[in-house]
Amino acid sequence: MIVATVLLLRHGRTTANADGGLAGRRPVELDEIGRAQAAAVGERLKALPLAAVVTSPLIRCRQTLDIALPSAEVAVEEGLIECGYGEWEGQPLKKLAKDPLWPVVQQHPSAAVFPGGEAMAAMAARAAAAVRGWDARITAEHGPEAVWLACSHGDVIKAIVADALGVHLDLFQRIVADPASLTAISFTPTRPFLLRLNDTGGDLAGLIPPKRRRPRRARPGDSDATVGGRAGG
């Protein structure tokens, strides 16, 4: 199975993460630990021939990429921006946990609409569309063996993973995306494949496409799952 692969990178830890607040779209920046996380993930990414690097416009994602991939040409994608939490932004999570909307966000997020903000279902739809659109474009330009990276936010990445797995948004709270973690997804004409999830320290060599004298075109069998399990990198 050789198809384009997207690496979803969550930004490093921020001052809001450390303080237990909900940053939302506020211009919060990486803290000292977040900067160290960005440097560490940059070391892991060095071996990968990234065909493109795309990011949410928020500063914490830009800072993460400035540290991790300082020489990369980065494209800004508005579809990857954090969920618009509206009046919840900047509030302590402990306080928000007492809000009547909190159980809805936890148990039925597809019905959650943040006051003065965005519906979680709308966030999930535009994030999945953005990633799928970029993936199709990069595959067309660089071939099905391309590996590219998108830097975004926890809930956004979780929603993209839920879409790739074909699970209802109401189940996306079961997914975890830690700061500076990598999640890898390969999209095919039939189905996406989740290759890695919330990876914070593994070797990425298995994601490097094999060397070929000429680019290989996608084949119908690229969408087939390996019966019994893949052999690994």
C-alpha positions in Angstrom: 0.0 0.0 0.0 1.8 3.2 -1.2 -0.3 6.3 -1.0 0.2 9.9 0.1 0.6 10.4 3.8 -0.2 13.4 6.0 1.4 14.0 9.3 -0.8 15.9 11.7 1.4 17.8 14.2 -0.2 19.4 17.2 1.6 22.5 18.4 3.8 22.4 21.4 2.6 23.1 24.9 1.4 26.7 25.5 1.1 29.0 28.5 -2.6 28.4 28.4 -2.1 24.6 28.5 0.1 25.0 31.5 -2.3 27.3 33.3 -5.4 25.1 32.6 -7.1 27.6 30.4 -8.9 27.3 27.0 -6.8 29.2 24.5 -9.2 29.0 21.5 -8.1 31.5 18.9 -6.3 33.8 21.4 -2.7 34.6 20.5 -1.1 32.4 23.2 2.5 31.3 22.7 4.6 28.3 23.5 6.0 28.0 27.0 9.5 26.7 27.7 8.4 23.1 27.6 6.5 23.7 24.4 9.6 25.1 22.7 11.6 22.1 23.8 8.9 19.8 22.4 9.0 21.6 19.1 12.8 21.2 18.9 12.5 17.5 19.7 9.8 16.8 17.1 12.0 18.7 14.6 14.8 16.2 15.2 12.4 13.4 14.5 11.2 15.1 11.3 14.6 15.7 9.8 14.8 12.4 8.0 11.4 12.9 6.2 11.3 14.3 2.7 8.3 16.5 3.3 6.5 17.6 0.1 4.7 20.4 1.8 4.2 22.0 5.2 0.8 23.6 6.0 -0.3 25.3 9.2 -3.1 26.8 11.2 -2.7 30.6 11.2 -2.4 30.8 15.0 0.9 31.9 16.5 1.4 28.7 18.6 1.5 26.6 15.4 3.7 29.1 13.6 6.2 29.1 16.5 6.2 25.3 16.6 7.1 25.1 12.9 9.7 27.9 13.2 11.5 25.8 15.8 10.9 22.4 14.4 11.4 23.1 10.7 13.1 26.5 10.5 14.0 26.2 6.8 10.6 25.0 5.6 8.3 27.0 3.3 5.0 27.0 5.2 1.6 27.6 3.7 -1.2 28.9 6.0 -4.5 27.1 5.9 -7.5 28.8 7.6 -9.4 25.5 7.6 -6.9 24.2 10.2 -7.5 27.0 12.7 -8.6 26.1 16.2 -12.3 25.6 16.9 -14.0 28.9 17.6 -14.9 28.5 21.3 -16.5 32.0 21.4 -17.3 33.1 25.0 -15.4 30.1 26.3 -12.1 31.3 25.1 -9.7 32.4 27.8 -11.7 30.8 30.6 -10.3 28.2 33.1 -11.3 24.7 32.2 -12.3 24.1 35.9 -14.9 26.9 35.5 -16.1 25.6 32.1 -16.6 22.1 33.5 -19.6 23.6 35.5 -21.2 25.1 32.4 -24.4 23.3 31.2 -22.8 23.0 27.7 -19.9 21.0 29.1 -21.7 17.6 29.2 -22.8 18.2 25.7 -19.3 18.8 24.5 -18.2 15.6 26.3 -21.0 13.3 25.4 -22.7 14.7 22.3 -20.2 17.1 20.6 -21.9 16.9 17.3 -24.7 19.0 18.9 -22.4 21.5 20.7 -22.4 25.1 19.5 -20.2 27.5 21.5 -21.9 30.7 22.5 -20.6 33.4 20.2 -18.5 30.8 18.5 -18.5 27.8 16.2 -20.3 24.5 16.1 -18.0 21.5 16.7 -19.6 19.8 13.7 -18.7 22.8 11.5 -15.2 22.7 12.8 -14.9 19.0 12.0 -16.3 19.4 8.5 -14.0 22.3 7.5 -10.9 20.6 9.0 -11.5 17.3 7.2 -12.2 19.1 4.0 -9.0 21.2 4.3 -6.8 18.1 4.9 -8.5 16.1 2.2 -8.2 19.0 -0.3 -4.5 19.5 0.4 -3.8 15.8 0.3 -5.4 15.5 -3.2 -3.4 18.5 -4.4 -0.1 17.3 -3.0 -0.7 13.8 -4.4 -1.4 15.3 -7.9 1.7 17.4 -7.8 4.2 15.1 -6.0 2.8 11.6 -6.5 1.2 9.0 -4.2 4.4 8.5 -2.3 4.4 12.1 -1.0 4.6 12.8 2.7 3.4 16.2 4.0 2.8 17.8 7.3 -0.1 19.9 8.7 0.3 21.7 12.1 -2.9 22.2 13.9 -4.8 21.9 17.3 -6.0 19.1 19.6 -9.7 19.1 18.8 -9.1 19.7 15.1 -6.7 16.8 14.8 -9.1 14.6 16.8 -11.9 15.5 14.4 -9.8 14.7 11.4 -8.9 11.3 12.9 -12.6 10.6 13.6 -13.4 11.4 10.0 -10.6 9.1 8.7 -11.8 6.3 10.9 -15.4 6.8 9.8 -16.6 7.2 13.4 -19.3 9.6 14.5 -18.1 12.9 15.9 -19.8 12.0 19.2 -17.0 9.5 19.7 -14.1 11.8 19.0 -13.4 12.5 22.7 -12.0 9.0 22.9 -9.1 10.2 20.7 -6.0 11.8 22.2 -3.7 14.3 20.6 -1.0 15.5 23.0 1.2 18.6 22.4 3.8 18.1 19.8 2.4 14.6 18.9 2.3 13.2 15.4 -0.6 11.4 13.8 -0.2 9.8 10.4 -3.0 9.2 7.9 -2.9 7.8 4.4 -5.9 8.7 2.2 -6.8 6.3 -0.6 -9.7 6.3 -3.1 -11.5 3.7 -1.0 -10.7 4.5 2.6 -8.1 6.3 4.8 -5.6 4.3 6.9 -4.6 5.6 10.3 -0.9 4.7 10.5 0.1 6.4 13.8 -1.8 8.2 16.5 -0.6 10.6 19.2 3.0 9.5 18.5 5.4 11.5 20.8 8.6 9.6 20.4 8.7 6.8 17.9 11.0 6.4 14.9 9.5 7.9 11.8 11.8 6.0 9.3 8.9 3.7 8.4 7.1 6.6 6.8 9.8 7.4 4.3 8.7 6.2 0.9 11.0 3.7 -0.9 13.5 5.0 -3.5 12.4 4.4 -7.1 13.9 5.3 -10.4 10.6 6.8 -11.6 7.5 7.9 -9.7 4.9 5.2 -9.3 1.2 5.9 -10.1 -1.5 5.0 -7.7 -3.0 1.5 -8.3 -6.4 0.1 -7.4 -4.9 -2.2 -4.8 -3.5 0.7 -2.9 -6.8 1.1 -1.1 -6.8 -2.6 0.0 -6.1 -3.4 3.6 -3.4 -6.1 4.3 -5.2 -9.2 5.4 -3.6 -10.4 8.7 -1.8 -7.0 9.2 1.0 -5.0 7.5 4.6 -6.1 7.8 5.7 -2.7 9.0 8.4 -0.3 7.8 
